[in-house]
């Protein structure tokens, strides 16, 4: 009886076409990995951008560079800086 169940199970597995199933699961796995790494990449870029802003703000606070130069440095990175020059 056990051999009969094993034989019918083997027949079922050989009758199934596993290639489409493996392709779908593999494709979904690739998509999930791409989404995760894309999210991690975005987080790392945002952290680096914010760290740069903090460092430049610290240089302005200690007087090493002036505010105009700092704004120019932040704007030169491609994105617009949200720091506005204060009127004094």
Secondary structure as the mmCIF struct_conf table of DSSP 4:
data_model
#
loop_
_struct_conf.conf_type_id
_struct_conf.id
_struct_conf.beg_label_comp_id
_struct_conf.beg_label_asym_id
_struct_conf.beg_label_seq_id
_struct_conf.end_label_comp_id
_struct_conf.end_label_asym_id
_struct_conf.end_label_seq_id
HELX_RH_AL_P HELX_RH_AL_P1 UNK A 2 UNK A 15
BEND BEND1 UNK A 16 UNK A 16
HELX_RH_AL_P HELX_RH_AL_P2 UNK A 18 UNK A 62
TURN_TY1_P TURN_TY1_P1 UNK A 63 UNK A 63
BEND BEND2 UNK A 64 UNK A 65
HELX_RH_AL_P HELX_RH_AL_P3 UNK A 67 UNK A 75
TURN_TY1_P TURN_TY1_P2 UNK A 76 UNK A 77
BEND BEND3 UNK A 78 UNK A 79
HELX_LH_PP_P HELX_LH_PP_P1 UNK A 80 UNK A 81
HELX_LH_PP_P HELX_LH_PP_P2 UNK A 85 UNK A 87
#
